């Protein structure tokens, strides 16, 4: 009942893979027949492109559409490339306008244009509307098919007009209420309509509308939809005229996409555009290599810093022993601060004007952590090595933790202020930066304390 | 229209803070009057506990309830501590049963019991039902108030029974269809009911039900609700009998909570239980110190490894210069792999039985990255220092990248297999582990190549 509905049994996946490889189409059809749509999607995502196309073509028409809709856009694009023109056109016409736009973004321009030309006039117009908004805006992710009503209409009239059209729109549960120039004056939920008297005016049951501007950033609008706990957010143009609607399930899809991107960037990789097991190894390498090179180039700073202090190192090799510990602790402290502040930014708990508040908080947090770790570090190193070495380690931990927390806490705000994704300036980046700073602090303290 | 609806203008926040501090209640009331409920929530979250209580008590009753519902449970708990018993009891009775349970989890047991006793009989029973499920299960987060129908009932009958009761349940848009022993046989959406003929039987328009088991992990159930794109997921007991419903807005709330936790753990901090700016500095320190200590203790491994090779270091100090670069690159490679696999696990794209697939993929990815970085590292170091040093650096980068990607990729699967949150075994942890491994590889290669 529960998990099994979305995750295919491993045995069935194996059967599918074997049947595809041995071209045993009847075995394949039998294996497929056992699966729900969600299980099929999960199973198909784990195959390679060729295998996927073979299985896909065996699906009954309705199930094929459902599976296609559930695929990530990259896989949709790949699959389209493997189907015949007629099949693609039929599939494309069945999609909702907003899903069509996700897919169009994935296809080569020529294919996209051909598909658009093949659409019935009305559908083409709806899709073109959505395509007209800038990349990354909510206009491009909204659904243009909305059922609406007017404030002076009665509840009974509204319900009567709604019933024959319930399958024409993305949602029937939230109706924007419009004046006669399509400007939004409120929203009414189907629940409130059903709860009211048939003779009541819509105006008497509608509520103030939360809306999103069509050119607004898609992530911000989706986050607001989720935070408000509403089932749909009407999308309006600059004159408050209704142009579409964002439903909560689309908002969730957008947020999931963004979370994946943020999580990836935090770890210093470009986001994968498809499920892990169906991503070719070379694409994975590509998603990581640029960041790794940039970070490695950044890390040559540490080689230079150490070269400057090479003479000191030769005098006292014991100093080298603590380098990984000290810069590691600095990196961890910086990461902690950056992680907390990045998340607070994403949730809207902190904003760039709060930079001074964040700075003083993180400096205090870093100093407290540094005092504690420094005291422990001093005690242990003084005992095992020498009191003076202990002093160097203790003071360095104090200074490094304070600097690292401050830098790590400020960095995401700086990123946001200069309009870079805060997650980009993130953990690996901060680690590298803090490494070099930490080494300088370390050797300066060592020279001062040890009189080198 | 857009952003301003949720985020209060900074000037208003300043006015509120000043008015609270100068006890200027009329100025405060005026400033509050300007804000929407969402803005108020955002403004209150930025105040300290005392200030928050002062402002809260000035709110009109209905708005006070809305603000309270929008608070994170920790802040709710704190606020309750500052209100009078009568006020608390009234507020508590107004909450939905599932929201009540979030709050009860935050309160001292005695306070919780007193509040429960104060509830009307019916409400107390509903809340107790939800409280009966284990911590972390979806049973504890579902709503027990569900509207249902029967397969042999007609659409018209169902709608007629629904209308007077639309405000009694968490949702009216998804109705579980039950047999006469409360076992779920399907679901019907309000949309399909409205689209059907009044005389049709519910059985003819209902669909197969996706469900969640009441004791199932809350995050998994919420993720499934979001992935399926359904507005609600019925929750059933072990005999398929309906016990409650999970709505998409509650699923989103659960997922956001989990994402915050994962993001925090990835960065090596315990999740904050309230918005950043309203968290006392000492609580922030507490959320970080344990991890930092654990990681620092782990990092003493690197000191020990370096001690073993101290003689080698004394012979050739130049080797020390590359230590931060090499372990940094290893750490970054390991983090990249861990980040990708952790996310794939969270989305269900990878499962523990895939461990061998992940191992071979990550090993190949790591080797390719290592070949590239190693070649560059060899060329530069051979030119700047000496060909033999270049060889050491190049080979070390190759070996370290391969090992780090493999370890980083496997670690989240190991964590999941032993039922630990994969995010815990995460970036800082992997960095520390990879640091020590990398140093050993480095010095072994150096000794072999340089014949030390």
Interface residues (C-beta under 8 A of the other chain):
Chain A: X1 X2 X3 X5 X6 X7 X10 X38 X42 X45 X159 X162 X163 X166 X167 X172 X173 X190 X191 X192 X194 X195 X210 X211 X212 X213 X216 X220 X221 X224 X226 X227 X228 X229 X230 X231 X236 X240 X248 X249 X252 X253 X255 X256 X259 X260 X262 X263 X264 X266 X267 X268 X269 X272 X275 X276 X277 X281 X282 X284 X285 X287 X288 X289 X291 X292 X293 X295 X296 X299 X300 X302 X303 X306 X307 X310 X313 X314 X317 X318 X320 X321 X322 X323 X324 X325 X327 X328 X329 X331 X332 X333 X335 X336 X338 X339 X340 X341 X342 X343 X344 X347 X348 X349 X350 X351 X353 X354 X357 X361 X364 X365 X368 X369 X372 X373 X376 X377 X427 X428 X431 X432 X435 X439
Chain B: X1 X2 X3 X5 X6 X7 X10 X38 X42 X45 X159 X162 X163 X166 X167 X172 X173 X190 X191 X192 X194 X195 X210 X211 X212 X213 X216 X220 X221 X224 X226 X227 X228 X229 X230 X231 X236 X240 X248 X249 X252 X253 X255 X256 X259 X260 X262 X263 X264 X266 X267 X268 X269 X272 X275 X276 X277 X281 X282 X284 X285 X287 X288 X289 X291 X292 X293 X295 X296 X299 X300 X302 X303 X306 X307 X310 X313 X314 X317 X318 X320 X321 X322 X323 X324 X325 X327 X328 X329 X331 X332 X333 X335 X336 X338 X339 X340 X341 X342 X343 X344 X347 X348 X349 X350 X351 X353 X354 X357 X361 X364 X365 X368 X369 X372 X373 X376 X377 X427 X428 X431 X432 X435 X439
